[in-house]
Amino acid sequence: MPGYAALNYYMHKIWKLMQGQGEDGVLSVTMDAVVLQPNSTQADQRLTVDNTVGGVQFSAFAASTTHVFWTSEAAECRVTFDGSAPLTTNGHAIPAGSSGTWTKAMATAAKFIRTTVTDAVIHASQLKAG
């Protein structure tokens, strides 16, 4: 299961486990290790997340980028990956101060909107498999 499908599968298993619906309370995850390194020739992106209808998105990533490391700064926001518009009530909440690593496909699909009166900032660094 490559990329987004695998992540979605394992997130669903984790959710079920948290709901007490896991298989004997055990979660087993097997994934191939991916060694990531900075895609040093590519500039970071700093995305200001405001209340633009339909959400805001990153600029295009380099062809050699395979993953994106991100941090959320300043305020909470929401993100969608399915093409729907993020709203203050639609999408995954990203609290200020959180971070993560997404595949390039996820980062490209991501649409953001702020959830408070303060603009959020998502800082993204391009990575490549090494």
Helices and strands as residue ranges (DSSP letters): H 3-18, E 36-38, E 45-49, E 67-73, E 77-80, E 92-94, E 99-103, H 104-109, E 111-114, E 120-129
